[in-house]
Amino acid sequence: MIDLRSDTVTRPTPAMREAMHTAELGDDVYGEDPTVNALEEYAAQLTGKEAAVFAPSGTQTNLIALLSHCQRGHEYIVGFTAHTYQYEGGGAAVLGGIQPCPIPFNERGELPLDAVEAAIKPDDSHFAITRLLCLENTTGGKVLSLDYMAAASELARRHGLGRHLDGARVCNAAVALGCSLKQIAQHFDTVSMCLSKGLAAPAGSVLVGDAETIARARRWRKMVGGGMRQAGVIAAAGLYALENNIGRMAEDHARARRVAEALADLDWWQLDHEPQTNMLFLDSSTNVAPLIEHLARYEVKVNGHRWVFHQDVPDSGVDTLIEGCRSYQA
């Protein structure tokens, strides 16, 4: 089965399983798990930050970041379809009393800076206090440029706002931009980096930032139930992923582009935008229900307009997908 529903469906390779099997373990809540400590140190080093904290999921690293930046009655500016606003259960509002201020993304996946500036509230008791700018890279498979991130960062600094990046797929962004993670992370106070998507670990996410903010985030992690004990058994997979799987993401990007180019001549094939990373987005007008049923006969699993390539989709799987799409009659 070729599963294109998400890059979260990846399974650990034998080498990753071996790293998990041989991991040194301790009690992470006491700070005594050497593998968790090694993962956090390496993540901080990769991103040029002072510290990092390991958590079970990207939803939790985003949540503890927002809770660490903001207090009750504060507000964060965020994209209208961003994960930290639309897909994480309203955690910041429900658990932190933090108000989101959502604004639309533009066609490049950016928050227009004039709209961001207009959304910042004046010092007036009628309004929530704007405290944080929250960006996402990648968003909808689109990569924020280094120039845009620098400009957004400068705007936030000018207005005294914190800067958080939901970098669930920030490694895909770095590969697409041909830059280091440090070059992206320098524009943010905190970055959430998911280990269980294109990096292909079975679970986990890291939040990186300055030592003081990460200390607050670690306390919040405990409060929201993220304290783990012998967590090195899963941290080992994340450490292996960061050390070995970033570069190979270029293969996923290339396979997405290959499919887009191979099917460009089909009458029914239309993309929302050209692929920049590991995702293809069919145009929203595409009737996907019969296509899903058709591709299932080729043992290709999709669940909508977004198709995601990852380490478990080999070249032979791409061949099968192309064959299935070419035989489809819309």
DABEL-V575485 format. One record per run of one state. SS is the DSSP state (H for helix, E for strand, C for the rest). FROM is the first residue (numbers start at 1). LEN is the number of residues. Records with the same first field share a line. If there is no record, write none. Layout:
BEGIN
SS = FROM-LEN, FROM-LEN
END
This chain:
BEGIN
C = 1-1, 4-3, 10-4, 22-6, 31-3, 48-3, 56-2, 70-4, 80-3, 87-4, 97-2, 104-1, 106-5, 112-1, 120-9, 137-2, 140-2, 143-3, 159-3, 168-2, 178-3, 186-4, 195-10, 210-1, 224-8, 245-4, 263-8, 272-7, 283-5, 297-3, 302-4, 309-6, 327-4
E = 2-2, 51-5, 74-6, 99-5, 105-1, 111-1, 129-8, 139-1, 142-1, 162-6, 190-5, 205-5, 271-1, 279-4, 300-2, 306-3
H = 7-3, 14-8, 28-3, 34-14, 58-12, 83-4, 91-6, 113-7, 146-13, 170-8, 181-5, 211-13, 232-13, 249-14, 288-9, 315-12
END
